[in-house]
Amino acid sequence: MPKAASVHRPAYTGERTVKTEIAHLRDLGLEGIRARWRAALKREAPDHLPKHLLFSMVAYRLQAEVLGDLDVETSRFLRQIDNTSSQAALVPLTERFEQRNRRLSLGTVVTREWNGRHHRVMVLENGFAWEGRTYKSLSEIAKVITGTRWNGPRFFGLRDKKQAEAAE
């Protein structure tokens, strides 16, 4: 496999090389990106992460090697946000239900990878735009993508199974 040879490339020396490496990442399949993850992060990639997220995380690491990572203050700020968001689990169920049912803001883009394809849907004033067409609901789009009925917000990861069951 010629693509596996890219796993052992030397450290990157400049922005142009980073652009080339990221372009090369785009040509790799899931297993190739997982191999690059192992090389860059010295551990296995989580099984549950889809290809587009693995790609983004490996590309970030490549850039950070050359251009530098986040400064200490930014890292501290992000850790603080993470700690605060983990407190969200302590919010009462009824309040979480109300938060979940709030409308998405105009222009918000929701994404989902399905069967190896990445789907992007934009929130419009009177519905949702996907692949040049307007739909009334996320559920309509999910049905077109999968061929079966889905709860649209759940399909796009806006609510999980436990939350959906609690709302019923």
N, C-alpha and C positions, 0 to 999 in steps of 0.2 A: 504494500500500500504506500504510494508515494506521499500521501498527506501525513502519515505518521512521522515522517522525517522532520516535520516542522516542530514537533514536540520538544526537541533538544536544541533549539536555536540559541545562540548566545544572547547575552543581555542586549537590549536595544540602545542605540546610540543617538537617535535624534527623532525629531517630529516626523520627518519624511519616512523613516523606517517604521514608526508607530502606525502611520497611515497605511503603509504597505501590509503590516502584520494584521491590522484590523480588517483590511480588504481580504486578506487570506482567510481570516476567521469566517467571513461571510460564506466562503466556498466550502467550509467543512460541514459535515453532517453532525448529528448529535454526538456520536461516539468520538469524532475528532475534536469537538469542542470539550467533551469530558476529558480527553487526554490532555488538552491544553490547560484545562483547569488543574489537573493533577500536577502538571509541570510548574504552573505559576503559583499555586497555593499549597503544594506539598501535601495534599490530602484528596480524598475522593469527593467528587461533586455530589450534592444531595440528589437522591433519586427522584424526588418529587418536583424538582425545578424544571420547567419547560426550556426548550432550546433557546428561545429569545432572551430569557433571563440569564441563563448561563453565558450566552454570548455577551450580553451587556456587562456582566461582572468580570469576565476575562478581559474584555476590551478596557474596562476601567483599570484593571491591574496593570495592563500593558502601558497605559498612559501614565499611571502613577509612578512606574519604574523610571520613566524618562523625565516627566514634567514635575514630579514630586506629588506626594499624597496631601491629604488635608492637613492644615496647620492644627496645632494643639487646641486653640480656642474653638475652632469649628468642630473638631472631634468631640470636645467636651459638650458643646451645645447640642450636637446630635444625640449623644448618650443621654443627656437630660431629657430631650424629647422622647427618646425611647422609653426611659423610665416613667415618664408621665403617661405615655400611651398605654403602658402595661397596667396602669391603674384603671383604665377604662373597663377592665373586666369586673371591677368592683361596683360599677354603676348598676343600679337596679334594672331588672329585666324590662319593666314597662318603659323606662327612660330610653334604654337601648332600642326598644321597638319603635319609639317615636323618632329617634335619630335615624333609624334605618329607613323609615317611610318618608323622610324629607325628600323633596324633589332634587334631582341633580341640576346643577347650574348649567345655564346655556353655554355651549362651547366645550363642555367636559367631554373628554374622549375616554371611552371604556374599551378595554382590549381583552382578547381571549385567543389562545392558541387551541385549535381543534384539528385533529388529524394532520398535524404537521404544517398547517396554514395559520398565519397570524391574522386575526380579524380586528379591525378598528372601527368603532361606532362613535359618531359625534352626536351629542345631545342638541336638538334644535328646539325652537319655541313650540312647535306643534308635532313633535315626534323625534325620530332618530334617523340619521343618515348613515347608510352602509352601502358601499360599492355603487355609489351614484344614484341610489334610490332612497326615498323617504318611507319610513315605516311608522305605524302608530305606537308600537311597543317593542321593548327588548325581546319579549317572548316571540313575537312574529319573526324577528331576525334569527333568534336561536333556532326556531323551527326550520327556517330556510337553510341554515348552516348544517343542521344535524339530520333533518328529515323526520324528526320526531318532536312531540310536544315537550317543552321545557318551561320552567319558571325563568323568565328572562333575567331578572336581577340575580338569581342564583347561578344561572349559566355564566354570567359575566363576573361572578365573584363578588357581587355587592351584598350578598347575604349567604351564610352557610346553611347546611342542612338542619342543624340543630335550631338555628334562629328561625328558619322557615317553619319548622314544626311547632315551635313555641308560639308563633304568630297565629296559627290555625285554631 
